[in-house]
Each structure stands twice: as C-alpha cells, then as structure tokens.
Amino acid sequence: MNLSQLDDKDSRRVLDYVAGAIFITKADIVNVGNRIFCSVPVNKKLFLNETDRESVRDYETEEEIIRR
C-alpha cells in the first residue's frame, strides 16, 4: 500500500489499522520504500529483487514478488 500521498496523521491511522489486521492473521508488514508497505502472509515469501528470487527453487509453492 502506498501512503506517500497522505499526510503524517492519516498515514499513521491507516498503518495502525492495517497493522492490527496483519497482527491478527500472523502476517508481516514490510517497508519496501518511502511510505510504501507490503503485507506478506505467513506462508509466503517476499523478494525485493530478482537475485533473491533466483536463489529459491521451490516451484511447489506460490511466491510474492516485488521489484524495485
């Protein structure tokens, strides 16, 4: 989720709300950029670049991929 268009107060409120939902589902939240966050389910992996992705060869599971 991209919060870069929001002011500090609104972005904090949105992030607090989402952080609660992420906590309940035992997921992770990752800051991938300037006020850009990604929620990652507990059974998924996050790759920030192609090199990280190539190091994992498990084709039986789905992967979450984010490129910079």
N, C-alpha and C positions, 0 to 999 in steps of 0.2 A: 504494500500500500504506500502510496506516495503522499506524504504530508507536507511537502515543500510549499504548497500554495496556502497553507493555513498559518495563522499567527501562533505564537507560542502557547497561549492559553487553550485554543481549540485543538491544536495538535496533541497537547498533553492529555486532554479529555478523551480524544479518540484513542490514543495509545493506551491509556488506563483501562478503557472499556475492552479493547481487543486483548490486552494482556490478561484480563480476568478470564475471558473465554479460552485463551491459549493455556492458561494455568489449569483450568477445569479439564481440558482434553489432553493434558500432559504433553503438549506440543512445545516447540521452541519458537522464539521470535528472534530474528537475526537482522541487525542493521547492515544493509548492503550498500548504503550510500548516504548522502546528505538528506536526512529525514525520509529515507526510503527503507521500509521494513518488509520482511517476508516472514510469514508463519510457515513452519515446517512441521508436518505431522510426525508423530513419534516413530512411525515405521518408514519414513522417507529420509533421503539424504539431500543435502544442498551442495551444489557445486558452483563455485563462483567463476571458474574459468574452465576451458577445455582440457587443460593439463590435468586438473583434478579429476575430471570425468574419465579420462583415458586410463587412469590408474586403477579404476574399479571395473572388473569384467563380469559382474553378476547380472546376467541377462534375464534371470528369472523374476526379478523384482522391478517395479517401476521406479523411476528416479525423478526428482525435481531438479531442474536445471535453470540457472540464472546466469546470464553472461553479462559482463560489464562492457 
